[in-house]
Amino acid sequence: MKKIYFVLLMAIPLLSFGQDLVTINNEPAQQLKGFKMYPNPVYGSEVYITTETNGTKDIKVYDVFGEAVLTKRITTNTLDISRLVPGVYVLQVTERKKTMTRKLVVK
């Protein structure tokens, strides 16, 4: 009879640790309506970014290592990328607490 109690006491911690609470974010992604970025790939020094509201946009450009290489706030639809060397980047646009992330290729 003592062996049964010992087995039950050893099983209780296993059962309690195996029931971790997992939550899933059910909120829809907040994306910018009417988002357009052109040209892509870029051969010049400007990228045009438009949205449905065309408000003030906070722009961050990341290189392939995840380092922010350009941070800018624009009130027009033109982003000057003349400082960027040719390569592949990730462009993050935030407007009115909504964010879009896109790949940007500079040639």
KEKE-3310 file (N, C-alpha, C; in steps of 0.2 Angstrom, whole numbers, plus 5000, padded with zeros to 4 digits):
npx = (5004:5010:5018:5009:5005:5017:5019:5008:5011:5022:5018:5009:5017:5021:5009:5004:5014:5012:5001:5002:4996:4990:4989:4981:4983:4969:4966:4963:4976:4983:4982:4988:4976:4975:4988:5003:5018:5031:5044:5048:5059:5070:5078:5082:5084:5073:5058:5041:5027:5011:4995:4978:4974:4985:4992:5004:5019:5029:5044:5054:5069:5077:5092:5098:5103:5095:5098:5093:5094:5089:5079:5064:5052:5039:5029:5024:5022:5034:5050:5066:5080:5093:5104:5105:5114:5115:5105:5095:5082:5071:5056:5047:5032:5023:5008:4996:4995:4995:5003:5014:5024:5036:5046:5060:5069:5085:5093)
npy = (4994:5006:5009:5013:5025:5032:5032:5040:5052:5056:5058:5069:5082:5081:5082:5094:5103:5101:5108:5122:5138:5144:5157:5165:5178:5185:5197:5206:5210:5226:5235:5246:5254:5255:5255:5258:5256:5262:5265:5248:5236:5249:5261:5274:5288:5290:5284:5281:5282:5278:5280:5277:5288:5296:5303:5309:5299:5288:5281:5267:5259:5244:5234:5219:5213:5217:5229:5246:5257:5269:5281:5290:5304:5307:5319:5320:5310:5305:5297:5300:5290:5291:5289:5275:5260:5249:5235:5223:5227:5230:5238:5248:5255:5267:5273:5283:5273:5261:5248:5244:5232:5229:5222:5230:5233:5240:5245)
npz = (5000:5003:4992:4982:4986:4986:4972:4967:4973:4966:4954:4954:4953:4940:4933:4936:4931:4918:4913:4907:4905:4889:4879:4865:4853:4848:4841:4826:4814:4814:4800:4788:4778:4760:4757:4748:4740:4730:4718:4717:4714:4719:4709:4710:4721:4728:4737:4735:4746:4749:4757:4762:4770:4770:4780:4793:4793:4802:4798:4797:4792:4790:4790:4783:4795:4805:4810:4813:4799:4794:4800:4800:4799:4789:4781:4768:4754:4750:4752:4756:4751:4748:4756:4758:4754:4739:4741:4751:4761:4776:4777:4788:4791:4800:4804:4812:4823:4817:4808:4794:4786:4775:4762:4755:4740:4735:4721)
capx = (5000:5014:5021:5004:5005:5023:5018:5004:5014:5027:5014:5006:5020:5021:5002:5003:5018:5010:4995:5003:4991:4993:4984:4982:4980:4964:4965:4966:4982:4981:4986:4986:4972:4977:4996:5007:5025:5033:5045:5051:5065:5072:5084:5084:5085:5066:5052:5034:5023:5005:4990:4972:4973:4991:4994:5011:5021:5035:5047:5061:5072:5081:5096:5097:5106:5091:5100:5090:5099:5086:5073:5062:5045:5037:5022:5022:5022:5041:5055:5073:5084:5099:5110:5106:5118:5111:5104:5088:5080:5064:5053:5042:5028:5018:5003:4990:4996:4994:5010:5015:5031:5037:5053:5063:5076:5088:5098)
capy = (5000:5012:5010:5016:5032:5035:5033:5045:5058:5058:5060:5075:5087:5080:5084:5101:5107:5100:5112:5129:5142:5147:5162:5166:5184:5185:5203:5206:5214:5233:5237:5253:5253:5258:5255:5257:5258:5261:5259:5242:5238:5256:5262:5281:5290:5291:5279:5284:5278:5281:5276:5279:5294:5300:5307:5309:5293:5286:5276:5264:5255:5239:5230:5211:5211:5220:5236:5252:5261:5275:5283:5297:5305:5311:5322:5319:5303:5304:5295:5300:5284:5292:5286:5268:5257:5244:5229:5222:5231:5229:5245:5248:5262:5267:5279:5282:5267:5255:5247:5239:5230:5227:5221:5235:5232:5246:5243)
capz = (5000:5003:4985:4978:4988:4983:4965:4966:4975:4961:4948:4955:4950:4933:4930:4937:4927:4911:4911:4907:4901:4883:4876:4858:4852:4842:4838:4819:4813:4812:4794:4784:4772:4754:4757:4742:4740:4724:4714:4721:4717:4718:4705:4711:4728:4732:4737:4736:4751:4750:4761:4761:4773:4768:4786:4795:4794:4805:4794:4800:4788:4794:4785:4784:4802:4810:4812:4810:4796:4792:4804:4797:4800:4783:4780:4761:4752:4747:4757:4753:4753:4745:4760:4758:4748:4736:4745:4753:4767:4778:4778:4793:4791:4806:4803:4817:4827:4813:4805:4789:4785:4768:4759:4750:4737:4732:4716)
cpx = (5004:5017:5016:5004:5011:5022:5014:5007:5019:5024:5011:5010:5021:5014:5002:5008:5016:5004:4997:4998:4994:4987:4986:4979:4975:4962:4967:4972:4980:4985:4984:4982:4975:4984:4999:5014:5028:5039:5048:5053:5066:5078:5087:5085:5078:5061:5046:5030:5017:5000:4983:4971:4979:4993:5002:5013:5028:5038:5053:5063:5077:5085:5095:5100:5101:5092:5096:5095:5096:5080:5071:5055:5044:5030:5020:5022:5029:5046:5062:5077:5091:5105:5110:5110:5114:5111:5097:5087:5073:5062:5047:5039:5023:5014:4997:4989:4994:5001:5010:5022:5032:5045:5055:5069:5078:5093:5103)
cpy = (5006:5014:5014:5024:5036:5037:5039:5052:5061:5060:5067:5081:5087:5083:5091:5106:5106:5104:5119:5132:5145:5151:5163:5173:5184:5191:5203:5211:5221:5235:5243:5251:5257:5259:5254:5260:5257:5266:5254:5237:5246:5257:5270:5282:5291:5285:5283:5280:5282:5277:5280:5286:5299:5305:5306:5301:5292:5280:5274:5259:5251:5236:5223:5209:5214:5226:5241:5256:5268:5275:5290:5297:5309:5313:5321:5312:5301:5303:5296:5294:5285:5289:5279:5265:5251:5238:5228:5224:5229:5236:5244:5255:5261:5274:5278:5275:5261:5255:5242:5238:5227:5226:5227:5233:5238:5243:5249)
cpz = (5000:4996:4981:4980:4986:4976:4963:4968:4970:4955:4948:4952:4943:4930:4931:4933:4919:4909:4911:4903:4895:4880:4868:4857:4846:4839:4831:4819:4811:4806:4791:4778:4766:4754:4751:4743:4733:4722:4719:4716:4715:4714:4707:4718:4731:4731:4738:4741:4751:4754:4760:4764:4772:4774:4787:4796:4797:4801:4797:4794:4791:4788:4787:4791:4807:4813:4809:4806:4794:4797:4802:4798:4793:4783:4773:4760:4749:4753:4753:4755:4750:4749:4760:4752:4745:4741:4747:4760:4769:4780:4782:4793:4796:4804:4808:4820:4823:4809:4799:4788:4779:4766:4754:4747:4734:4728:4715)
residu = (MET:LYS:LYS:ILE:TYR:PHE:VAL:LEU:LEU:MET:ALA:ILE:PRO:LEU:LEU:SER:PHE:GLY:GLN:ASP:LEU:VAL:THR:ILE:ASN:ASN:GLU:PRO:ALA:GLN:GLN:LEU:LYS:GLY:PHE:LYS:MET:TYR:PRO:ASN:PRO:VAL:TYR:GLY:SER:GLU:VAL:TYR:ILE:THR:THR:GLU:THR:ASN:GLY:THR:LYS:ASP:ILE:LYS:VAL:TYR:ASP:VAL:PHE:GLY:GLU:ALA:VAL:LEU:THR:LYS:ARG:ILE:THR:THR:ASN:THR:LEU:ASP:ILE:SER:ARG:LEU:VAL:PRO:GLY:VAL:TYR:VAL:LEU:GLN:VAL:THR:GLU:ARG:LYS:LYS:THR:MET:THR:ARG:LYS:LEU:VAL:VAL:LYS)
# end
